[in-house]
């Protein structure tokens, strides 16, 4: 496991500390969770862009129309 030192404004640190306490975890664990979420979002965005670059736009619109119909 790596060690990371970051500089934050005191207000941000205090709010993160309050959030961690509200969740019943340490600030370290909170940062670990937030970084995992950020990386998952990045990976999903990267996969989406790769698929969009090689996919058929008409097929994508057809799938979106199906999804819209399901939520109506």
C-alpha distance (Angstrom), angle and dihedral (degrees) to the residues before:
residue distance angle dihedral
X1 . . .
X2 3.80 . .
X3 3.78 129.0 .
X4 3.80 118.3 -130.2
X5 3.79 126.1 -168.0
X6 3.79 116.2 -161.2
X7 3.77 133.1 179.1
X8 3.79 117.0 -135.5
X9 3.77 134.1 171.3
X10 3.80 109.2 -99.0
X11 3.79 91.4 -116.3
X12 3.81 91.5 56.9
X13 3.79 92.1 46.6
X14 3.79 92.2 49.7
X15 3.81 91.7 49.3
X16 3.81 91.1 48.7
X17 3.80 89.1 49.2
X18 3.82 90.2 51.9
X19 3.81 90.8 47.9
X20 3.80 91.4 50.3
X21 3.80 91.3 48.9
X22 3.81 90.7 49.2
X23 3.80 89.0 53.0
X24 3.80 91.9 45.0
X25 3.81 94.2 -119.9
X26 3.78 137.4 108.3
X27 3.79 123.2 -95.3
X28 3.80 87.0 -113.9
X29 3.83 91.5 56.2
X30 3.82 90.4 45.6
X31 3.81 91.3 54.1
X32 3.81 89.3 47.2
X33 3.83 90.5 52.7
X34 3.81 93.1 45.7
X35 3.80 91.8 49.2
X36 3.82 90.3 50.3
X37 3.81 90.2 52.7
X38 3.81 91.9 47.9
X39 3.81 91.9 49.9
X40 3.81 92.4 47.7
X41 3.82 90.0 51.8
X42 3.81 90.6 48.1
X43 3.81 91.9 49.5
X44 3.82 92.1 48.4
X45 3.80 91.3 49.0
X46 3.81 91.3 48.4
X47 3.82 91.9 49.8
X48 3.81 91.2 46.9
X49 3.82 92.4 51.4
X50 3.81 91.6 47.8
X51 3.79 91.9 49.7
X52 3.82 92.3 44.8
X53 3.79 91.1 52.9
X54 3.80 92.2 57.0
X55 3.81 102.1 31.3
X56 3.77 136.7 94.0
X57 3.84 111.0 -102.0
X58 3.81 92.8 -152.0
X59 3.79 90.8 55.4
X60 3.80 90.1 50.2
X61 3.80 91.7 51.3
X62 3.82 89.9 48.9
X63 3.81 90.6 53.4
X64 3.81 91.6 47.2
X65 3.80 90.3 51.1
X66 3.81 89.2 53.2
X67 3.80 90.7 50.8
X68 3.79 91.4 48.7
X69 3.79 90.0 51.6
X70 3.80 90.3 53.2
X71 3.80 92.8 54.8
X72 3.80 95.8 49.4
